[in-house]
């Protein structure tokens, strides 16, 4: 018998406009996954409608952080998201 482990990291983020939260993003990054799915929750529909471009950019930036973290897990060099 042999021990098998799998590392995963929960990652969350928030999109804010003028100090107000508009959306939250979350994902779980894990070794062995070729794609990281990002969940988006709109928390202020009115602000979202008025600021779609900015919120979507934040979502894309969050996806890039998740992708970089996933790549670092695969290479064994995961140290954080900063």
Phi and psi in radians as a Rosetta constraint file:
Dihedral C 1 N 2 CA 2 C 2 CIRCULARHARMONIC -2.383 0.35
Dihedral N 2 CA 2 C 2 N 3 CIRCULARHARMONIC 2.544 0.35
Dihedral C 2 N 3 CA 3 C 3 CIRCULARHARMONIC -1.365 0.35
Dihedral N 3 CA 3 C 3 N 4 CIRCULARHARMONIC 2.335 0.35
Dihedral C 3 N 4 CA 4 C 4 CIRCULARHARMONIC -2.154 0.35
Dihedral N 4 CA 4 C 4 N 5 CIRCULARHARMONIC 2.290 0.35
Dihedral C 4 N 5 CA 5 C 5 CIRCULARHARMONIC -2.191 0.35
Dihedral N 5 CA 5 C 5 N 6 CIRCULARHARMONIC 2.781 0.35
Dihedral C 5 N 6 CA 6 C 6 CIRCULARHARMONIC -2.440 0.35
Dihedral N 6 CA 6 C 6 N 7 CIRCULARHARMONIC 2.210 0.35
Dihedral C 6 N 7 CA 7 C 7 CIRCULARHARMONIC -1.618 0.35
Dihedral N 7 CA 7 C 7 N 8 CIRCULARHARMONIC 2.324 0.35
Dihedral C 7 N 8 CA 8 C 8 CIRCULARHARMONIC -2.433 0.35
Dihedral N 8 CA 8 C 8 N 9 CIRCULARHARMONIC 2.655 0.35
Dihedral C 8 N 9 CA 9 C 9 CIRCULARHARMONIC -2.303 0.35
Dihedral N 9 CA 9 C 9 N 10 CIRCULARHARMONIC 2.265 0.35
Dihedral C 9 N 10 CA 10 C 10 CIRCULARHARMONIC -1.498 0.35
Dihedral N 10 CA 10 C 10 N 11 CIRCULARHARMONIC 2.283 0.35
Dihedral C 10 N 11 CA 11 C 11 CIRCULARHARMONIC -2.218 0.35
Dihedral N 11 CA 11 C 11 N 12 CIRCULARHARMONIC 2.283 0.35
Dihedral C 11 N 12 CA 12 C 12 CIRCULARHARMONIC -2.267 0.35
Dihedral N 12 CA 12 C 12 N 13 CIRCULARHARMONIC 2.729 0.35
Dihedral C 12 N 13 CA 13 C 13 CIRCULARHARMONIC -2.682 0.35
Dihedral N 13 CA 13 C 13 N 14 CIRCULARHARMONIC 2.893 0.35
Dihedral C 13 N 14 CA 14 C 14 CIRCULARHARMONIC -2.410 0.35
Dihedral N 14 CA 14 C 14 N 15 CIRCULARHARMONIC 2.478 0.35
Dihedral C 14 N 15 CA 15 C 15 CIRCULARHARMONIC -1.794 0.35
Dihedral N 15 CA 15 C 15 N 16 CIRCULARHARMONIC 2.192 0.35
Dihedral C 15 N 16 CA 16 C 16 CIRCULARHARMONIC -2.172 0.35
Dihedral N 16 CA 16 C 16 N 17 CIRCULARHARMONIC 2.546 0.35
Dihedral C 16 N 17 CA 17 C 17 CIRCULARHARMONIC -2.194 0.35
Dihedral N 17 CA 17 C 17 N 18 CIRCULARHARMONIC 2.128 0.35
Dihedral C 17 N 18 CA 18 C 18 CIRCULARHARMONIC 0.873 0.35
Dihedral N 18 CA 18 C 18 N 19 CIRCULARHARMONIC 0.724 0.35
Dihedral C 18 N 19 CA 19 C 19 CIRCULARHARMONIC 1.407 0.35
Dihedral N 19 CA 19 C 19 N 20 CIRCULARHARMONIC 0.003 0.35
Dihedral C 19 N 20 CA 20 C 20 CIRCULARHARMONIC -1.864 0.35
Dihedral N 20 CA 20 C 20 N 21 CIRCULARHARMONIC 2.309 0.35
Dihedral C 20 N 21 CA 21 C 21 CIRCULARHARMONIC -1.238 0.35
Dihedral N 21 CA 21 C 21 N 22 CIRCULARHARMONIC 2.261 0.35
Dihedral C 21 N 22 CA 22 C 22 CIRCULARHARMONIC -1.875 0.35
Dihedral N 22 CA 22 C 22 N 23 CIRCULARHARMONIC -0.671 0.35
Dihedral C 22 N 23 CA 23 C 23 CIRCULARHARMONIC -2.666 0.35
Dihedral N 23 CA 23 C 23 N 24 CIRCULARHARMONIC 2.729 0.35
Dihedral C 23 N 24 CA 24 C 24 CIRCULARHARMONIC -2.150 0.35
Dihedral N 24 CA 24 C 24 N 25 CIRCULARHARMONIC 2.667 0.35
Dihedral C 24 N 25 CA 25 C 25 CIRCULARHARMONIC -2.240 0.35
Dihedral N 25 CA 25 C 25 N 26 CIRCULARHARMONIC 2.527 0.35
Dihedral C 25 N 26 CA 26 C 26 CIRCULARHARMONIC -2.629 0.35
Dihedral N 26 CA 26 C 26 N 27 CIRCULARHARMONIC 2.698 0.35
Dihedral C 26 N 27 CA 27 C 27 CIRCULARHARMONIC -2.842 0.35
Dihedral N 27 CA 27 C 27 N 28 CIRCULARHARMONIC 2.859 0.35
Dihedral C 27 N 28 CA 28 C 28 CIRCULARHARMONIC -2.110 0.35
Dihedral N 28 CA 28 C 28 N 29 CIRCULARHARMONIC 2.100 0.35
Dihedral C 28 N 29 CA 29 C 29 CIRCULARHARMONIC -1.702 0.35
Dihedral N 29 CA 29 C 29 N 30 CIRCULARHARMONIC 2.293 0.35
Dihedral C 29 N 30 CA 30 C 30 CIRCULARHARMONIC -2.460 0.35
Dihedral N 30 CA 30 C 30 N 31 CIRCULARHARMONIC 2.579 0.35
Dihedral C 30 N 31 CA 31 C 31 CIRCULARHARMONIC -1.122 0.35
Dihedral N 31 CA 31 C 31 N 32 CIRCULARHARMONIC 2.525 0.35
Dihedral C 31 N 32 CA 32 C 32 CIRCULARHARMONIC 1.568 0.35
Dihedral N 32 CA 32 C 32 N 33 CIRCULARHARMONIC -0.117 0.35
Dihedral C 32 N 33 CA 33 C 33 CIRCULARHARMONIC -1.659 0.35
Dihedral N 33 CA 33 C 33 N 34 CIRCULARHARMONIC 2.270 0.35
Dihedral C 33 N 34 CA 34 C 34 CIRCULARHARMONIC -1.477 0.35
Dihedral N 34 CA 34 C 34 N 35 CIRCULARHARMONIC -0.262 0.35
Dihedral C 34 N 35 CA 35 C 35 CIRCULARHARMONIC -2.463 0.35
Dihedral N 35 CA 35 C 35 N 36 CIRCULARHARMONIC 2.429 0.35
Dihedral C 35 N 36 CA 36 C 36 CIRCULARHARMONIC -1.865 0.35
Dihedral N 36 CA 36 C 36 N 37 CIRCULARHARMONIC 2.070 0.35
Dihedral C 36 N 37 CA 37 C 37 CIRCULARHARMONIC -1.546 0.35
Dihedral N 37 CA 37 C 37 N 38 CIRCULARHARMONIC 2.304 0.35
Dihedral C 37 N 38 CA 38 C 38 CIRCULARHARMONIC -1.846 0.35
Dihedral N 38 CA 38 C 38 N 39 CIRCULARHARMONIC 2.255 0.35
Dihedral C 38 N 39 CA 39 C 39 CIRCULARHARMONIC -1.659 0.35
Dihedral N 39 CA 39 C 39 N 40 CIRCULARHARMONIC 2.342 0.35
Dihedral C 39 N 40 CA 40 C 40 CIRCULARHARMONIC -2.085 0.35
Dihedral N 40 CA 40 C 40 N 41 CIRCULARHARMONIC 2.283 0.35
Dihedral C 40 N 41 CA 41 C 41 CIRCULARHARMONIC -2.105 0.35
Dihedral N 41 CA 41 C 41 N 42 CIRCULARHARMONIC 2.055 0.35
Dihedral C 41 N 42 CA 42 C 42 CIRCULARHARMONIC -1.416 0.35
Dihedral N 42 CA 42 C 42 N 43 CIRCULARHARMONIC 2.136 0.35
Dihedral C 42 N 43 CA 43 C 43 CIRCULARHARMONIC -1.806 0.35
Dihedral N 43 CA 43 C 43 N 44 CIRCULARHARMONIC -0.261 0.35
Dihedral C 43 N 44 CA 44 C 44 CIRCULARHARMONIC -2.483 0.35
Dihedral N 44 CA 44 C 44 N 45 CIRCULARHARMONIC 1.674 0.35
Dihedral C 44 N 45 CA 45 C 45 CIRCULARHARMONIC -1.064 0.35
Dihedral N 45 CA 45 C 45 N 46 CIRCULARHARMONIC -0.718 0.35
Dihedral C 45 N 46 CA 46 C 46 CIRCULARHARMONIC -1.098 0.35
Dihedral N 46 CA 46 C 46 N 47 CIRCULARHARMONIC -0.833 0.35
Dihedral C 46 N 47 CA 47 C 47 CIRCULARHARMONIC -1.113 0.35
Dihedral N 47 CA 47 C 47 N 48 CIRCULARHARMONIC -0.650 0.35
Dihedral C 47 N 48 CA 48 C 48 CIRCULARHARMONIC -1.070 0.35
Dihedral N 48 CA 48 C 48 N 49 CIRCULARHARMONIC -0.837 0.35
Dihedral C 48 N 49 CA 49 C 49 CIRCULARHARMONIC -1.039 0.35
Dihedral N 49 CA 49 C 49 N 50 CIRCULARHARMONIC -0.615 0.35
Dihedral C 49 N 50 CA 50 C 50 CIRCULARHARMONIC -1.430 0.35
Dihedral N 50 CA 50 C 50 N 51 CIRCULARHARMONIC -0.286 0.35
Dihedral C 50 N 51 CA 51 C 51 CIRCULARHARMONIC -2.348 0.35
Dihedral N 51 CA 51 C 51 N 52 CIRCULARHARMONIC 0.605 0.35
Dihedral C 51 N 52 CA 52 C 52 CIRCULARHARMONIC -0.928 0.35
Dihedral N 52 CA 52 C 52 N 53 CIRCULARHARMONIC -0.786 0.35
Dihedral C 52 N 53 CA 53 C 53 CIRCULARHARMONIC -1.062 0.35
Dihedral N 53 CA 53 C 53 N 54 CIRCULARHARMONIC -0.772 0.35
Dihedral C 53 N 54 CA 54 C 54 CIRCULARHARMONIC -1.167 0.35
Dihedral N 54 CA 54 C 54 N 55 CIRCULARHARMONIC -0.737 0.35
Dihedral C 54 N 55 CA 55 C 55 CIRCULARHARMONIC -1.156 0.35
Dihedral N 55 CA 55 C 55 N 56 CIRCULARHARMONIC -0.714 0.35
Dihedral C 55 N 56 CA 56 C 56 CIRCULARHARMONIC -1.148 0.35
Dihedral N 56 CA 56 C 56 N 57 CIRCULARHARMONIC -0.599 0.35
Dihedral C 56 N 57 CA 57 C 57 CIRCULARHARMONIC -1.148 0.35
Dihedral N 57 CA 57 C 57 N 58 CIRCULARHARMONIC -0.748 0.35
Dihedral C 57 N 58 CA 58 C 58 CIRCULARHARMONIC -1.038 0.35
Dihedral N 58 CA 58 C 58 N 59 CIRCULARHARMONIC -0.729 0.35
Dihedral C 58 N 59 CA 59 C 59 CIRCULARHARMONIC -1.072 0.35
Dihedral N 59 CA 59 C 59 N 60 CIRCULARHARMONIC -0.762 0.35
Dihedral C 59 N 60 CA 60 C 60 CIRCULARHARMONIC -1.137 0.35
Dihedral N 60 CA 60 C 60 N 61 CIRCULARHARMONIC -0.697 0.35
Dihedral C 60 N 61 CA 61 C 61 CIRCULARHARMONIC -1.110 0.35
Dihedral N 61 CA 61 C 61 N 62 CIRCULARHARMONIC -0.705 0.35
Dihedral C 61 N 62 CA 62 C 62 CIRCULARHARMONIC -1.091 0.35
Dihedral N 62 CA 62 C 62 N 63 CIRCULARHARMONIC -0.750 0.35
Dihedral C 62 N 63 CA 63 C 63 CIRCULARHARMONIC -1.055 0.35
Dihedral N 63 CA 63 C 63 N 64 CIRCULARHARMONIC -0.687 0.35
Dihedral C 63 N 64 CA 64 C 64 CIRCULARHARMONIC -1.123 0.35
Dihedral N 64 CA 64 C 64 N 65 CIRCULARHARMONIC -0.714 0.35
Dihedral C 64 N 65 CA 65 C 65 CIRCULARHARMONIC -1.094 0.35
Dihedral N 65 CA 65 C 65 N 66 CIRCULARHARMONIC -0.767 0.35
Dihedral C 65 N 66 CA 66 C 66 CIRCULARHARMONIC -1.094 0.35
Dihedral N 66 CA 66 C 66 N 67 CIRCULARHARMONIC -0.737 0.35
Dihedral C 66 N 67 CA 67 C 67 CIRCULARHARMONIC -1.106 0.35
Dihedral N 67 CA 67 C 67 N 68 CIRCULARHARMONIC -0.758 0.35
Dihedral C 67 N 68 CA 68 C 68 CIRCULARHARMONIC -1.116 0.35
Dihedral N 68 CA 68 C 68 N 69 CIRCULARHARMONIC -0.694 0.35
Dihedral C 68 N 69 CA 69 C 69 CIRCULARHARMONIC -1.142 0.35
Dihedral N 69 CA 69 C 69 N 70 CIRCULARHARMONIC -0.732 0.35
Dihedral C 69 N 70 CA 70 C 70 CIRCULARHARMONIC -1.062 0.35
Dihedral N 70 CA 70 C 70 N 71 CIRCULARHARMONIC -0.769 0.35
Dihedral C 70 N 71 CA 71 C 71 CIRCULARHARMONIC -1.080 0.35
Dihedral N 71 CA 71 C 71 N 72 CIRCULARHARMONIC -0.689 0.35
Dihedral C 71 N 72 CA 72 C 72 CIRCULARHARMONIC -1.229 0.35
Dihedral N 72 CA 72 C 72 N 73 CIRCULARHARMONIC -0.559 0.35
Dihedral C 72 N 73 CA 73 C 73 CIRCULARHARMONIC -1.127 0.35
Dihedral N 73 CA 73 C 73 N 74 CIRCULARHARMONIC -0.751 0.35
Dihedral C 73 N 74 CA 74 C 74 CIRCULARHARMONIC -1.116 0.35
Dihedral N 74 CA 74 C 74 N 75 CIRCULARHARMONIC -0.602 0.35
Dihedral C 74 N 75 CA 75 C 75 CIRCULARHARMONIC -1.514 0.35
Dihedral N 75 CA 75 C 75 N 76 CIRCULARHARMONIC -0.130 0.35
Dihedral C 75 N 76 CA 76 C 76 CIRCULARHARMONIC 1.418 0.35
Dihedral N 76 CA 76 C 76 N 77 CIRCULARHARMONIC 0.287 0.35
Dihedral C 76 N 77 CA 77 C 77 CIRCULARHARMONIC -2.020 0.35
Dihedral N 77 CA 77 C 77 N 78 CIRCULARHARMONIC 0.386 0.35
Dihedral C 77 N 78 CA 78 C 78 CIRCULARHARMONIC -1.107 0.35
Dihedral N 78 CA 78 C 78 N 79 CIRCULARHARMONIC 2.167 0.35
Dihedral C 78 N 79 CA 79 C 79 CIRCULARHARMONIC -2.256 0.35
Dihedral N 79 CA 79 C 79 N 80 CIRCULARHARMONIC -0.220 0.35
Dihedral C 79 N 80 CA 80 C 80 CIRCULARHARMONIC 2.580 0.35
Dihedral N 80 CA 80 C 80 N 81 CIRCULARHARMONIC -3.052 0.35
Dihedral C 80 N 81 CA 81 C 81 CIRCULARHARMONIC -1.970 0.35
Dihedral N 81 CA 81 C 81 N 82 CIRCULARHARMONIC 0.051 0.35
